[in-house]
Amino acid sequence: MDIWDWALEAYAQPGAPEACLSLQDEHGQNTPLLLWAVWAEASDPGLLARAADCARSWDEVAVTPLRRIRRTLKPSHPPVADAAREALREEVKAAELRAERVLLETLAGLGPSGGGASTLEALEGASRAWGPPAPREALAVLAAALG
């Protein structure tokens, strides 16, 4: 299964969206990087570091600016009609999702998957590579949701 289809299925698991958003918003983590690490069963610190560098760069260029715009467009902005604002917000949301897909597909091309790490081990490795690691308990919530 390709990484995008796998990520969609993983994100659809009960509790996964909430765990991902918590890790992203409360602990500064990168959801595509975390999901890629699980998909790849990533355990190699060198590969995780390259992946984190790639994710950091793309996050700065594409994902974060789109997310910021999407969130800014959430409340009403009179005199702009709510329907027009919401339609634009949905287009930005689609672009943000596309940027995350580009990142996942790029990460999938960095090296072979199947590193043998458990879900929690892969999440911990990716979290460490990204920057200050998220609390193990928060990563364990996502690991449990992903099964």
Salt bridges, closest charged atoms under 4 A:
ASP25 OD1 - ARG71 NH2 3.02
ASP53 OD1 - ARG56 NH1 2.90
ASP82 OD1 - ARG85 NH2 3.45
GLU86 OE1 - ARG85 NH1 3.38
GLU86 OE2 - ARG89 NH1 3.60
GLU96 OE2 - ARG67 NE 2.92
GLU96 OE1 - ARG70 NE 2.40
GLU100 OE2 - ARG67 NH2 2.89
GLU105 OE2 - ARG101 NE 2.86
GLU124 OE2 - ARG136 NE 2.61
